[in-house]
């Protein structure tokens, strides 16, 4: 009862464009919320793409709204995105989705005042694991990189995310197993990848 939820920021210093479809896969529409510093006239800003957590099977882009708004207040174009959860599509779907969002940001850099040479990726928990994996595999053929635009990022911000599923001190979880198509002994290829 003493916890007060964080409220979205309402400010004339931020221009918001929410629920923009950045990728269609079958009937699924993956969406982005873009927050732009209001002083955008003839400017390009560094950008941060935000990835929500939720054990790869829950959560939404709205979980990162306040962080995205705070970044926009401080001079970044921030883009909070949805991606396919493990309940809809297992690994590597989310990785491919996020890489598509990076390419979408570069493709639409002029429209959203993004400096395409200054892109960072930020995630929390499972989103941090995804951000890290995406960030260390630029333009990888493993994740179906067929595009004119790069999925390379210049910075990774990992907020409490796992960085290795196969480290000796890592504990398996059913959530990771659901996302990776089985536990480590059932699907070692995905765990190692």
Secondary structure, 3 states (H helix, E strand, C coil): CCCCCCCCCCCCCEEEEEEEEEEEECCEEEEEEEEEECCCCCCCEEEEEEECCCCCCCCCHHHHHHHHHHHHHCCCEEEEECCCCCCCCCCCHHHHHHHHHHHHHHHCHHHHCEEEEEEEEEEECHHHHHHHHHHCCCCCHHHCCCCCCCCCCCEEEEECCCCCCCCCCCCCCHHHHHHCCCCCCCCHHHHHC
